[in-house]
Structures are given as structure tokens and as C-alpha cells.
Amino acid sequence: MLPHPARPPLRPALVSVLLLGALGAACDDGPPDELAQRALESGVEPTPEVEPEGPEYFKVVAPGALPAINCAEKQDTGYVKGDPFAITVVTVDGKPVEVDTANAYYAMQQAAAADGVGIAIVSGFRTMAKQQELYNCYINCNCNNCNLAAKPGYSNHQSGHALDLNTGVSSVKKWLENHADEWGFARTVPKEDWHYEWWGGGPPQDGPCGIPLFAGDPEGQSFPSQEAPPILLEVGETRSGWLELENVGKASWGPTTMLATSPDEPSPLADASWPAPTRAARVESPTASGEVGRFNLVIRGNEPGSFVQHFSLVNEGEDQISWFAEDTLALNVLVVEPAPPEESTSSTSTGTGDGTGETAGETAGETAGETAGETAGETAGENTTSDGSTSADTTESADASTAGATGEGLDDGDEAGCGCVVDRGPRPWSELSLLAMLVLIGGRRRRLG
Ligand SMILES: [Zn+2]
């Protein structure tokens, strides 16, 4: 973090004493508008910098190239008006740059690239040692072409706000003159067309480094995990729950912050309460950075089937759409057809009731649907009929043994069938046995009712 006109430094100064007075008269320093205005009036450069030398100022960069950013953070000491503070520095275009300035530059550089212009950083953050070296060159006129340099502790390169850019390339110079202000960058030294400063402003700074604009850490949820047995829903049935995340980004969450399907496609579990088939819920209430936001979610079984639905968070701002907390929630849901009316049950349970396997088997077979039913019926019949007269048909399906094993459980009484016809498609074993269990549950539930 770096000091900002509207925001004091977040971290206390590391060093309390600095003796810089002997090095020369203090240069004025401050926000760019004020600086530029004062400089124009006085004709004096408020923060003289090193004059660009060498090929970097004329370095042509491929317009499509993204800035080379290494977000590995390094702590250093920055200075504003001679006062030290802790500064976080990352590496951009091979140069150390304060992290917030780096993110702002990243956005601007991308915009320029879209216009076919390749900006690169020539000089970014400077340590006290570097500025001292440059200043000595200036004072003693024995190095760096005797170029003017700000007094150590007083260069905005030490504040983290300043970047020297490759304005030796005319297209870069022109683009910056026309667009830099849109990205919060301003020239502050009249004679230095390469020297730009960023003191905030421009679009939301959502660069790749440091604390992101939008980020969320899971705090809790009411739904079972994806690894747990699936959530069972009948078609038309809904299930309510919630998800909580801590806002660990810089921006606040509001009505534009939503739980969204991932990938961004309409969900088979969408409920009428959703803002859209791809937007499951808005954050319950405004959530500032550091607070916990809650998303109340209702899912609905709309069609039979087995679904795994992933959710991420998205903020749909006016300027940009930010996806974050990727796949923060995954729901494993099994949707089945609802149980039929009571009549169908009684019709199927009018078997002989003599307690033979034939009855149990046939009933289960008739009612539970072809796949689960037949196999359950056959096997149940086989298992319980000693004379083998009924279960003549085959067991050509490997599924039979599985379903049968489960179907056996049905056979604790006279009425096994439930009339549920669940998805008839081929199923893996585990799912098939699950279906058979559903048959069982359905049968018992109805009996109780
Ligand atoms: Zn500069």
C-alpha cells in the first residue's frame, strides 16, 4: 500500500528519523494537479528526475504483449516528503513497482495494447540507495550525465507513484497524452514527457497483483458437500439453503454481487426466485471488505436426472464483470419423478398375498419400472421361491445382482412396489442401487401415509 491524498498510509512508518535537510532545499511534492499547476506558474520543476538515457526510452514493445508482471511481493521502504513508510513492491517489465501502481499500469497497458500501442516501464520504484546515487551524480557531476535528480526521500519514484515510460516511441507518447488520464495517470513534470504518476483514479484497479478488487473466502454453507450423498428432489420440489463468504477483496459487495452458475450457463436447478437462470442469488445485504456476506439459495428439481451444479461469485459492475470465488459451491442433486397418486399403489398390491416370492417379485417388477423393477423382481423372486417356477426369465443383465440385492430388502412384507418410474437410462451400479433404494423409500413412505 502506498500513501494516497485521500488515504493515509496503511502501515506505520518503519523509520522515524531521517536527516535529509543537509542535502538541499526541500522540493514541494503533492498531488499531480497541484504540482503541475505550481510548476507551470513558477517555471521550476517541482520534482526533477533523471533524464532518460539509453535505449529503454525508445524501446518498441509488441502492442499485443501483456506486461510482464511478477506478483511476488517484496517489502521495501518508500518515502513521501522525506517521511519513510513500508511499501509493497512487485516486478513489472523487469522493474520494481509499487503494487497498486502496478495494477493501475497493468490496466492502462492493456488498453493501449488494444489500440496497437506497446507501453513499457523504464523506471519504477526507487530505493533510497538508488535515489542517493543519482542525486550524488547530479551534485558532483561525475556520473549519469550530471542529470538533475530529486533530493533523496523526495522523488515520487520513491513514493511508489511515479513511472517513467518509453515515450521515446512516438506512438506511446501520443497515446499517453490522449488517454493516460482515463486510467488515473498524469504527467507532473512539464519537461519530462516520460514521467507519469498515479495517485488513484481511473477504472477499478483489478490488476493481477496484491489484494484483488473482488475476492471471497468460504465461511460456511448449509448444503451437503459434493462428496456427500446427493440431495434428493422430486420434480417440482425445492430446497433452500445458504452460503457465506468473507469479503477479502478491496471492493464492497452489493446488489450486483451474485452467486452464479459455473460455467455461466442456465442451470437445470434454477428456481423462480433466481435473478436469472444463470444467477442464483444476490448477496443478502451490502458487505464491506472484511465482512461476511450471505447468499440465500433455492434450488428446484425441474426435470429428472442427476446433476452436479457448480457456483462461483460474480460482480456485474458498470465498467467490468468480475468473476471470483471460483467454484465456491458444488451441489450434487438427484431429481426424480414425484410419487404417483394412491390408487396406483393399491392396484399393484392386489397380488395373491400368499407370501411367495412370485408375488413380491412380480409386484416389484411391475411397479418399479423396467430397469430396476425387472431385475429387482427377478432376483427377489429367485431368492424367495424354492421351486423356481416363476423367475424363469433371465438374468442377462449384470445389474440384476445389484438391484436384486437391494430389492431383497423390499421383501420384508407384502407390498414392495411403489410405482415410481425413475430414469430408465443405463446407470452405473451405484446409481442403480440408489434408485432401487428410492423405490423402497417411496413404498414405505406411502404405506405410512
Ligand atoms: Zn520519473
Residues whose N, C-alpha, C, O or C-beta is under 5 A from the ligand:
A	BS01	ZN	E49 A162 L163 D164 H195
